[in-house]
């Protein structure tokens, strides 16, 4: 069994990045910068292929890596993830124990204010609990993704028209195509603090945030988009609705749904 890490990054030195991320398997790094280039190098005896593209959009970047992948298993990575020394053994071991799984969600410990999930037991990932998982938690059988013909949206995420959500949409499409997804209580790495604490897409709970979230909810929940939007706002109102009221935020989300 072979594992490849598919890394999406922006304006990075690929050799330094592989060192910082502690990559010890084969990898494909797709770097969005100001030029087109290609290089290969070896780290810990494993080949790393690095592509640079003069373009923007995290979905496009992940697709660039995914279409070039060739290992049995692919692990999606971000530039701010640091992997444990034994991540390869842990991942391949879990797939060995779960031959029915098309995708496994692993624990990558995020910084406190960005933490959305923690797997404490093995469980099936379903429609009602998939939205909490980020892309960097996910490792998939490449053949399963190819057969299902699933790709990342070009509309959502950093550098795209709408803020975030490309990860949820990808998992949504995997479930829709019948792929079997499980959560594993296995830690494979952790997230480091972003430089200066900045986000590639988040600029506050403003009008664009709620509008874009409405567009996303249309694609995620269909006829249930409005009740799910209201539920989301009521649950998060103390954190998100300090400057924009729940009523105003809901109205913005509905406008986004109508555009979608």
Secondary structure, 3 states (H helix, E strand, C coil): CCEEEEEEEECCCHHHHHHHHCCCCEEEEEEECCCCEEEEEEECCEEEEEEEECCCCHHHHHHHHHCCCCCCEEEEEECCEEECCCHHHHHHHHHHHCCCCCEEEEEEECCHHHCCCCCCCCEECCCCCHHHCCHHHEEEEHHHHHHHCCCCCCCECCCCCECCCHHHHHHHHHHHCCCCEEEEEEEEEEECCCHHHCCCCCCCCCHHHHHHHHHHHHHHHHHHHHHHHHHHHHHHHHHHCCCCCHHHHHHHHHHHHHHC
